[in-house]
Amino acid sequence: MGSPLAEGVLKQDVRAAARLMRRLDDQQPDAEQALRELYPHTGRAWILGITGSPGAGKSTLTSRLIGKFREQGKTVGVVAIDPTSPFSGGAILGDRIRMQAFEGDPGVFIRSCATRGAMGGLSRSTSNVVRVLDAFGKDVIIIETVGVGQDEVEIVSAAHSTIVVTVPGMGDDIQAIKAGILEIADVFVVNKADRDGADRTVRDLQIMLEMNLNHDIPWRPPIVKTVAAKGDGLDELVEKLEAHHAFLRQSDRIAKFNRERIRREMLDALRSRLLDAAAATIDAEGGMDKLIDDVDGGKVDPFSLAESLSGKILAK
């Protein structure tokens, strides 16, 4: 093994893992080499996704789940997707502040990632950071999305088990229909269930599930009421999550998930390289402004230009 960062991760060196994640987020070449070396050591962690509207209590719920898994002796990695700071371009570390109770716990690794304009509630480097945590030896990896609303459905492609968090009185039933949330949830959580309207929210979800679900499906998403701030309902939530994990293991769904994940990562890597090659070709042709001038001046149409550029890229 040639990468010191990869060696450090496999030795569970926290600093090496943190440095590698940072360099992956910054798209540094040595980080990709380290990830290549770590790849054969991944694929063992159970990946949980937590999504839902802003203000639903996702971070508090995540913190409580960390505690429950630690009580079971499991190690936990957390990827908290935060909004991008308008000043530094990095993550606004709200989730780390809220999870300070686990600071110093060697069994917990929390990483905040900035969205940096990425849609779908995830960061562009989320998958890579999850791979690092997997190779690092974490038993459970929790991905908490930024909470952007209708683009949250991307989490289903990144997690084995997806938790959708709703709260009473926020119109989450309508939000769920708009975002396709019903289709991605493996477990629904009605958080802040001590508020008025919690039972109605549960009933509304049950009705919508009956309307949308195929009655022959083998897994029906349960609905769990929690008050994450107090820890209420967390034992039941963990029980339902573990039941879903057992369901995945007993079927071929984890194998299908892994194949789809590999396909997506391969296409993402290919797309990134093609874009880099396109940028280099454009620079060699005088830059984007010159090409735009050529089109604007009537020297060439955009379709012929794109065909010419793509031919040069493929010829390299």
N, C-alpha and C positions, 0 to 999 in steps of 0.2 A: 504494500500500500504506500503510495507516494505522497498523499496530502496530509500534512500535520493536522489540519482542521478535522479531517475525517477520522484520523487516529484518535484525536482528542474526544470527539463525539462518542466513539465506540468505547472509550475508557470512562465515559460519563463525566467528562470535564465540562463543567457548567460554562466556563469562560469560552472554551472552544466552540460550544454549541451556540452561545450568544453571538460570537464573532461571525460564525458561519451564517447564521440567520440574517444578520445585518448585511453581510456581503451579498447574500442571495437577493435581499430586498433592493440592493443597489446594483444588481446584475453584474457583479464582478466576475471575470473569467475564472479565477481560481476557485470561486465558490461552486461553479458548475462542475469542475473537475472533482471536487470533494463530494458533491452530491452523486456523481456517477459511481464513486467508490463505495458510498453508503447504500446505494440502491439495493444490492443483494441482501442487506441486513434489515430491510423493511418488510411490512406486510403483516405484522403480528398484533399491532395495537387495535383496540376497539375505538372507532371514531364516532363521536357524538356531535351533532349540530344543534345549536340553539338559535332560533330565529323568532321574529315577531316585531311588532310595532315599537317605535321609541317610547320609553316610559312604561313598558310592560313589566319591567323588573328582571330582565334577562341576566344582568350582571350579578344581582343578588342571588338569583336562582343558580347561576354558575358557581358562585362562591359556596353555596350550601351543598351542591353536588360534589364539589371538591372534598368538602369535609366528610361526606358520606362515604365516598370511595376510599379516602384515607383511613377511615375507621375499619374498612374491610382489608386494609393492608395493601391496596393498589396504589401504584404511582400514577400521577396525573400530569399531563401537559395541557396547557391552555393557549389557544391562539385567539386573542381578543382583537377583532377588527375594529379599529377606531377611525373616526374622521381624520382627514388630513389637516394638519396645522397650516393656516394660510401664510404663516411667516417662515417656518422652517421646512415645510414639506413633509415633516415626519408625523408620527402618530400623536394625537392628543391622549395622554396616558391615563384617561379616566378609569379604565378597568383595573389597572395596576393599583391605583389609589384605593379602589373599593375592595381589593383582595389582599390588603396588607396583612391580614391575619395569618397568611401562609408564607410570609417573608421569612426566610431562614429554614424553611422545611425542605430538606434535600429531596423529598419525594414529590415535590411540586415545582413545575417550571412554567412560568407565565410569560408569554411573549405578546406584546402589542404590535400590530401591523397597521400602517396607514393605508387607506383605500387608494390614495394617489390617483383618484379619478376612475378607478375600476368600478364597473357596474356589477349588479347582482349581489350586493351586500358583502362581497369578499374582496380581499386584497389580491393583487396579481401574483403575489408570492405565497399565498396561503398553502397551496399544495406542496410547495417545496419545504416550507417550515414544518408542515405536518410530517413529511418524510424524515426530516432531521429529528423531530421528537420521537418518531417511531424507532429510528436507528439508535437513538439515545436510550431506549429501553422503557419508555412510558407504557403502562398497561392501558390507560384510557387517555384519549386526546379529545378535548372539548373545543369545538370551534364556535365562538360566539360572534354572530354577524353584527354589522354596524347598525342595523335597524333602519333600512331605507324604505321600507314599505313594499311596493309592488315588484321590486327586483330581487326580493329575497329568495326566490325559488332556486337560485343557483346552488344553494347549500345542499340540495338533495344529491348532487353529483359528487360532493366532497365527503359526505358522512354516511356511515352504515345506518345509523339511527338518527332521525331528525325530530326534534322537539319544537313544536310551534306554541309560542306563549301568547295568550290573549289575556285581557283584563276586562272586568265589567265596566260598562259605561263609556267605552271608547269607540263604539261602532266597529269592533273587530269582525263581526259577522259579515258586514258588507265588505270590509277590507279583505277578508279571506276569499270571498267570491272573486273580487277583482284580481287578486294576486295569484290565484291558483293554489292558495295555501292548502286547501282541502286535499289536493292531490299529492302533496309532498310530506304531510305529517305522518309520522309513525306513532307519535304520542302527542296528544293535545294537553296543554296545561292552562287552566284558568287560574291565573295568579291573582293575588290580592283578593282572595275569595271571601274575606271578611267584609267586603264592601257590599252594599245593596246591589242587587241585580246579578249576583254570581250564579244563582240557580237558573235564572233566565238565560244567561250566556251559555251554560251547559246544555240547556234544552235546545237552544237555537243551533248549537253545534251538532247535537244529536240528530235534529231534523235535517240539517243540510247534509250530514253524512249519509243518512238513509236515502236522501234524494240523489246523491252523487255516486254512492258506492255500488259496485257490482256485488250482488248477494252471494256469489260463488267465490269471492276472494278469500284466501286463507288467513289473512291478518286484518283485523278491524282495529283502527286506531282507538285506543282507550282515551278517556277524558279524565284528567286528574285535577282536583282542586287543591291549590296550595296557597299558603301565606308565607312566601319565601323569607320575608323579614323576620318571621318568628320561627321558621323551620317547620311549620305545619305542612303535612302532606308529603314531605320529602321521602319518607320510607316507602310510601305507596308508589311514588314516582320512580324510585330506584327499582322497585319490584317490577313495574311495568316495563321499564327499559331493559332489565335483564331478561324478561320474558321475550321481548322482541329480539334481543341478541341470540337467545337460544333458538328462536324460530329461524333466524338467518342461518345459524350454524347447521341446523337440521335439514335445511333445504339447500338448493344450489345457488342461493341468492348472493352469498358473499363471493363465490367464484365469479358470478356474472358481474357483480359490482367491481371486482378487481380488474376484470378484463376491460370493462368500460372505462375505468380510471386510467388504465395503461393507454388505451386508445386516445383518450382526451389529452393525456400528458404528451403523447407522441405528436399529436396534431398541433398542440400548443407550441412545442419545441420547433416543429417544422415551420409553423406560421411565423414565429419569432425570427428564425433564420432567413426566411424569404423576405421579411420586412427589412432586415439588416442588409440583405443583398440588394434589395430595391433602392434603399437609401444610398448605398455605395454607388450604384449605377446612375442614379439621378445626379449625384455629386460629380461623377465622371463626365456627364453630359452638360455640365455647366450650372447645375443647381436647379431647384424647383422654380425659382423666379424666372429663369431663362426659358424653361419649358412652358411655363404659363404665358410668357410673352409670345412664344412661337404660336401657341394655340390662339391667343387673343389677337395676334396679327394676321391670322388666317394662313399661316405657313403649313399648319398641320391640324388635323382634328384630334380630340382627346382619345378616341378609340384606336386610331392608327398609332398614336404615340404610345399608348399603353401596350399595344401589340409589339411594337418595336422594342420597348424597354424590357418586356417579359422575355422576348427572344434572346436579348443580350444576357439577361440573368441566367436563363437556362443553358446558354452556351458556355458559361464559365465552368 
